[in-house]
Amino acid sequence: MKTQLKTILAVTATAIAVSALWNVNQGPAEAQQSQGGSDIPRTPTGKPDFNGIWQAMTSAYWDLEPHEARHGPTLALEAGAFMAVPPGMGVVEGGEIPYKDGMRARQVENKQNWLERDPVRECKLPGVPRATYMPYPFQIFQAPDATLITYQFAGADRIVHMDADVEAQVDTWMGTNNGSWDGDTLVIDVTGQIADTWFDRSGNYHSGWEMHVQERYTMIDANTIDYSATINDPLTFERPWTINMKLYRHQDENMELLEFKCVEFVEELRYGDLRAPGSERGDGVTPIF
């Protein structure tokens, strides 16, 4: 854990330093004119500059497939519209996730019991690609040899190795991430993910270790990324399938990635029965420290 933390801090410091150096040595106009006069920001090496805070604006968090608006979980019907699921056009190419015969039944059961089963409910890390389209921002720190992607939800982090092909040794929540360039497209291959993560709140799932996710980030203008992720999991799906969406840059001058330490919010859920007699529960208003 200490070694991983030191690595994350080192990559972050390097990325911030490199990004700052680029901004000092190369103005926006100069950066945008490199490599054919493209109107997207670029690094001194000519690659697109993804540094910044980004967020998806889609209903994929609730369901990757096309879906109508529906009520929330049965246990929360008294919440009315607060926990209702918004409708969505879907982000899956072809509209439907190609489950193998017999595999769809588990997803349907997950969907019917998502309030109890969704790992995110207990502040477990969301995995890839789900972390990208959760309703929380994330920040990219880009450097030549490694890129750090850090997410507001649960403080999840990914170190993307750009100068080495690292093999997954064990399964982890956010997987092992190797990056490369396909022209102006940043390609990230993710392997070795733990099987506990879901793709959305509708219970779409995967096998874990056997899954290979390939993400593609293509900047179409200074503030928009065309994002896709192809999922290849022969144990669960008939064939590889792909999701597509746009990611948008936060442009507020004072924008920063604030902490959302959700562990505190699940203490009552996990350990409420151990509360000292007479102690009060959270009131939903007072911050938890």
Legacy VTK file of the C-alpha trace (Angstrom):
# vtk DataFile Version 3.0
C-alpha trace
ASCII
DATASET POLYDATA
POINTS 289 float
0.000 0.000 0.000
2.843 2.437 0.912
4.685 1.614 -2.303
1.549 2.165 -4.383
0.857 5.481 -2.623
4.420 6.661 -3.238
4.095 5.719 -6.910
0.809 7.604 -7.260
2.262 10.692 -5.574
5.379 10.520 -7.720
3.381 10.210 -10.942
1.086 13.049 -9.870
3.996 15.327 -9.032
5.723 14.484 -12.310
2.561 15.035 -14.336
1.849 18.384 -12.681
5.437 19.513 -13.157
5.519 18.473 -16.804
2.140 20.072 -17.466
3.291 23.314 -15.852
6.514 23.274 -17.860
4.550 22.807 -21.087
2.303 25.751 -20.240
5.291 27.999 -19.529
7.327 27.071 -22.582
4.516 26.884 -25.089
1.515 29.191 -25.377
-1.959 27.962 -26.363
-1.691 29.213 -29.937
1.694 27.582 -30.443
0.475 24.328 -28.945
-2.626 24.269 -31.138
-0.678 24.927 -34.330
1.669 21.959 -33.964
1.047 18.944 -36.191
-1.026 20.318 -39.045
-2.649 23.321 -37.358
-5.149 21.286 -35.364
-7.416 23.315 -33.079
-6.887 21.018 -30.071
-4.284 21.666 -27.338
-1.096 19.675 -27.778
1.999 18.831 -25.777
5.528 19.697 -26.996
5.736 16.170 -28.418
2.731 16.915 -30.620
0.301 14.616 -28.822
-3.133 15.857 -27.709
-3.026 17.381 -24.231
-5.698 15.703 -22.074
-4.710 17.447 -18.833
-7.825 18.738 -17.090
-11.027 17.832 -15.272
-13.607 15.931 -17.312
-17.079 14.467 -16.859
-19.591 12.413 -18.834
-23.164 13.673 -19.280
-25.107 10.515 -19.911
-27.512 8.079 -18.255
-25.039 5.211 -18.786
-24.377 5.157 -15.057
-27.896 3.787 -14.551
-28.063 1.564 -17.647
-25.746 1.140 -20.643
-28.587 -0.139 -22.826
-31.585 1.913 -24.054
-34.111 2.221 -21.247
-37.251 4.015 -20.162
-37.594 5.986 -16.958
-38.495 3.687 -14.086
-39.030 3.839 -10.352
-36.244 3.160 -7.941
-35.806 0.050 -5.788
-38.865 -1.279 -3.988
-37.322 -0.514 -0.597
-37.088 3.169 -1.554
-40.525 3.765 -3.115
-41.269 6.374 -0.452
-38.437 8.471 -1.904
-40.604 9.093 -4.948
-38.746 10.801 -7.776
-35.545 11.124 -5.735
-34.412 7.600 -6.627
-36.156 7.230 -9.977
-34.026 6.140 -12.940
-33.851 8.682 -15.796
-34.460 7.454 -19.358
-31.584 7.009 -21.775
-30.882 6.299 -25.441
-28.131 3.850 -24.487
-24.425 3.931 -25.322
-23.917 0.358 -26.579
-23.174 -0.021 -30.280
-26.084 -2.012 -31.699
-28.194 -1.232 -28.638
-27.856 -4.552 -26.777
-25.077 -6.188 -24.803
-24.416 -9.601 -26.429
-24.629 -11.942 -23.438
-23.981 -15.627 -24.059
-26.882 -18.045 -23.681
-28.003 -18.205 -20.067
-25.879 -15.251 -18.942
-28.587 -12.568 -19.267
-30.596 -14.132 -16.431
-27.972 -13.105 -13.884
-28.111 -9.509 -15.093
-31.898 -9.462 -14.751
-31.612 -10.798 -11.205
-28.939 -8.221 -10.398
-31.184 -5.470 -11.720
-34.075 -6.601 -9.540
-31.806 -6.554 -6.483
-29.382 -3.766 -7.355
-29.901 -1.828 -4.124
-28.479 -4.752 -2.158
-25.956 -6.029 -4.707
-24.377 -3.045 -6.462
-20.770 -2.877 -5.128
-20.723 0.915 -5.439
-23.383 1.065 -2.700
-20.687 0.041 -0.225
-18.150 2.503 -1.644
-16.217 -0.187 -3.485
-14.222 1.066 -6.447
-16.263 1.145 -9.669
-13.771 -0.426 -12.084
-13.261 0.363 -15.765
-15.103 1.621 -17.732
-17.780 2.447 -15.126
-15.610 4.994 -13.318
-15.600 7.140 -16.462
-19.363 7.723 -16.690
-20.344 7.920 -13.048
-21.996 11.269 -12.166
-18.744 12.574 -10.712
-15.834 14.416 -12.366
-12.358 12.964 -12.840
-8.986 14.509 -13.569
-6.256 13.513 -16.003
-2.594 14.266 -15.264
-0.670 13.509 -18.422
3.078 12.950 -18.657
5.242 11.296 -21.336
6.018 8.110 -19.396
2.837 7.709 -17.336
-0.624 9.207 -16.998
-2.630 9.405 -13.788
-6.429 9.392 -13.897
-7.971 10.207 -10.534
-11.700 10.068 -9.811
-13.760 12.003 -7.309
-15.776 8.931 -6.307
-13.991 7.070 -3.499
-10.650 8.604 -4.501
-10.176 5.921 -7.153
-6.938 6.171 -9.147
-5.414 4.598 -12.235
-1.775 4.754 -13.248
-1.504 4.304 -17.012
1.935 3.019 -18.002
2.990 4.701 -21.236
6.590 3.511 -21.458
6.208 -0.176 -20.547
3.848 -3.082 -21.115
3.024 -4.096 -17.546
1.450 -7.502 -17.023
-1.350 -7.935 -14.489
-0.057 -10.030 -11.595
-3.237 -10.068 -9.511
-6.800 -8.931 -10.066
-7.562 -5.440 -8.735
-10.551 -3.109 -8.643
-9.206 -0.722 -11.305
-7.105 -3.223 -13.227
-3.642 -2.937 -14.778
-3.507 -0.096 -17.302
-1.163 0.156 -20.298
-1.319 3.141 -22.634
-0.252 3.721 -26.223
-0.978 6.106 -29.093
-2.890 5.380 -32.275
-2.212 8.627 -34.104
-3.955 11.274 -31.994
-5.981 8.707 -30.043
-4.915 7.675 -26.545
-5.476 3.922 -26.218
-5.591 2.283 -22.772
-5.690 -1.495 -22.411
-7.067 -2.620 -19.037
-6.642 -6.179 -17.771
-6.725 -7.994 -14.448
-9.924 -6.465 -13.055
-11.688 -8.000 -10.093
-14.998 -9.713 -10.921
-16.983 -7.810 -8.281
-17.445 -4.620 -10.319
-20.509 -3.890 -12.441
-20.914 -1.802 -15.587
-23.993 0.089 -14.323
-26.834 0.128 -11.801
-28.807 -2.282 -13.960
-26.616 -5.187 -12.953
-24.643 -5.633 -16.178
-21.612 -7.644 -15.137
-18.481 -9.443 -16.357
-16.290 -12.405 -15.448
-13.378 -10.427 -14.040
-9.888 -11.710 -14.805
-10.768 -12.869 -18.321
-12.077 -9.434 -19.310
-10.010 -7.105 -21.478
-11.188 -3.502 -21.814
-9.699 -1.231 -24.466
-10.476 2.456 -24.058
-9.970 5.065 -26.772
-9.786 8.802 -26.008
-9.936 11.088 -29.069
-10.052 14.855 -28.565
-12.445 16.363 -31.112
-12.044 19.934 -29.854
-10.354 21.647 -26.921
-13.157 20.769 -24.506
-14.620 17.499 -25.825
-13.319 13.941 -25.907
-14.865 11.183 -27.994
-14.658 8.202 -25.637
-15.184 4.529 -26.422
-14.536 1.308 -24.553
-14.548 -2.154 -26.103
-15.213 -5.054 -23.738
-13.885 -8.484 -24.620
-14.928 -11.201 -22.167
-15.416 -14.592 -23.874
-16.694 -16.189 -20.667
-19.694 -13.843 -20.503
-20.331 -12.387 -23.950
-20.741 -13.842 -27.422
-18.415 -11.267 -28.931
-16.608 -8.031 -28.053
-18.909 -5.017 -27.729
-18.347 -1.280 -27.558
-19.802 1.736 -25.763
-19.467 5.314 -27.032
-20.034 8.710 -25.387
-18.625 12.213 -25.097
-16.592 13.550 -22.169
-16.686 17.287 -21.451
-14.046 19.511 -19.881
-15.008 21.564 -16.819
-14.210 25.181 -17.684
-15.021 27.047 -14.465
-12.020 29.065 -13.346
-12.187 27.775 -9.789
-12.904 24.151 -10.725
-11.032 21.535 -8.727
-11.543 17.906 -7.866
-13.039 17.871 -4.379
-12.976 14.870 -2.073
-15.867 12.434 -1.930
-14.784 9.942 0.712
-17.832 7.732 0.587
-16.527 5.253 3.174
-18.009 7.434 5.909
-21.423 7.170 4.270
-21.555 3.384 4.485
-20.568 3.007 8.123
-24.198 2.841 9.233
-24.954 0.355 6.473
-22.101 -1.966 7.392
-21.659 -1.409 11.119
-24.872 0.243 12.337
-25.681 -2.714 14.531
-22.481 -2.033 16.480
-23.415 1.549 17.335
-23.149 2.358 21.026
-26.528 2.414 22.816
-28.004 5.919 22.798
-25.728 7.273 20.046
-27.406 9.160 17.233
-27.546 8.255 13.576
-26.619 10.724 10.854
-29.347 13.270 10.095
-28.563 13.589 6.387
-27.612 17.258 6.847
-24.679 17.483 9.220
-21.336 16.708 7.482
-19.566 13.552 8.599
-15.968 14.003 9.694
LINES 1 290
289 0 1 2 3 4 5 6 7 8 9 10 11 12 13 14 15 16 17 18 19 20 21 22 23 24 25 26 27 28 29 30 31 32 33 34 35 36 37 38 39 40 41 42 43 44 45 46 47 48 49 50 51 52 53 54 55 56 57 58 59 60 61 62 63 64 65 66 67 68 69 70 71 72 73 74 75 76 77 78 79 80 81 82 83 84 85 86 87 88 89 90 91 92 93 94 95 96 97 98 99 100 101 102 103 104 105 106 107 108 109 110 111 112 113 114 115 116 117 118 119 120 121 122 123 124 125 126 127 128 129 130 131 132 133 134 135 136 137 138 139 140 141 142 143 144 145 146 147 148 149 150 151 152 153 154 155 156 157 158 159 160 161 162 163 164 165 166 167 168 169 170 171 172 173 174 175 176 177 178 179 180 181 182 183 184 185 186 187 188 189 190 191 192 193 194 195 196 197 198 199 200 201 202 203 204 205 206 207 208 209 210 211 212 213 214 215 216 217 218 219 220 221 222 223 224 225 226 227 228 229 230 231 232 233 234 235 236 237 238 239 240 241 242 243 244 245 246 247 248 249 250 251 252 253 254 255 256 257 258 259 260 261 262 263 264 265 266 267 268 269 270 271 272 273 274 275 276 277 278 279 280 281 282 283 284 285 286 287 288
